[in-house]
């Protein structure tokens, strides 16, 4: 255990020395040399091009929408829904039985939720594609979510 601690500290010290030798712009290491004649030589400063910063304003922010799917009479309504990536889909259980929203590929899983409870799926975690899903306890309940 002590050996691992000593090795960890050693790695940090070496990394710090290497880091401190770098110039502020990440380029040539800052090393000064003194010639034998006694004159001091300093590194020549580099020109650094300014970087642009994107400004996000309400008009340039992506617009997300909420979509509703109801679980009622042992069916998903609508059965198929197309959304943009980043949209939110809210599943609401209107049946007295507990249901799940379970992706056939394992991309999402709600767990069982009961009457008047909701499951919210944020599609920003999903890659664009078609996702078929079902209710695990009631496998005849099927739906399709298309993420663009």
N, C-alpha and C positions, 0 to 999 in steps of 0.2 A: 504494500500500500504506500509506504514511504517512497519507494522507487518511482512509482507512478506520479506521485505528487512532485518529486524533484524533477522528473522528466517534463511534466506539464509546465512548471515554472521556467525551466530552461528554454522550452519552446517559446513561451511568452517573451522572455528576455531577448532571445535572438530575433524574434519577429519585431519587437519594438525597436531594436537597433537598426534593422533593415528599413523599417518604416521611417525612422527619424532621418535616415540618410537620403531619402527621396526629397526632391524639390517639391514645392507646393503644387506645381502643375502635374506631378507624377512623372516628369521626364527625367532628365539627367540628375544623378545624385549630386547633392551639394557637398562638394569637396574642394577645399582651397589648398593650393600648393604654394610653397614659398621657394622660389629659385635660390640657388646658392648665392646669387648676387645680392639677396636681401629684399628684392622687390616683391611685392605681394600680388598674387594673381587671383582674381575672383571669377566665378563662372559668368558667362554672358547671359543676360536675361533673355528668355524666349518670348516671342509674341504669341499670345493665346487668343484665338478667335472667340468672340462672345457666343454663348449658346442661346438658342431661342427657347422660350418658355411658352407653352401653349396655355392660353387663357380659356377657362371654361366658364361660360355664362349660361344663364337659364335657357337662352335660345339655342346654344350649341350642345347642351346636355342631352343624352339620349332619352327619349320619352318611353317610360315604362307604363304598362297598363296592367290592370287587374282583370282577371277572367274568372267566371264562376262556373263550377260544375256541381250539379246536385246529384246526390245518391238517394233515389226515391223509387219505390216499388221494385226494389232489387235490380236497379239499372242505373247507369251513369247517363246524365243528360246535360249537355249533348254528349253523344257517344264518341265523337271525334272533335278535336279542337286544334286549330293552328294558332301559334303564338310566336312572338319575336323573342329571341334569347334575351333574358333579363326581365321578362314579364313575370307576373305572379299569378298563379292559379290557386283559387280557393275552392276546396272541395267541402261541401256541406252535407252532412248525413241527415236526411229527413225521415229515414226508416226507424222503426223501433229496435231493429236488430243492429248489432255492431258490424262495421265494415272496415276494410282496409283499402288503401290505394297502393298497389304493389307492382312495380315495374317488372316485366318479364325478364329483363336483363340485369336486374339488381341496381339500376341507376337511382331509384328512390323507393322508400317504404314508409308508410304512415304509421304503422301499428294500428291496432283496433281503436276506432273512435265511434262513439254512440250518438243517439238521437240529439240533434241540434248542436253537435260539436263540429268543429272544422279542422281541416288539415290544409296548411298553406305550403305550396311548392314554389320555391324561388328558382326560376329556370336559368338564372345566370350561372348556376353550377353545372348545367347540362350542355353538352356539345350539340350543335345543330344536327337534327335527325328526327327519326320517327320512333316513338316510344309507345309500345303497347303495354297496357297495364290491366290488372284484374283485382277483384276482391278475393283475398285468400280463402275466407270461410265460404264464399259463394262464388265458385269458379266460373259460373255462367255469366257473371257480371264482368264485362270486358269494355275497354275503352282504348282510344288512341290519342296521343298527344304528339303534335308535329311542332318541333322547335326550328324556327328559321334563323 
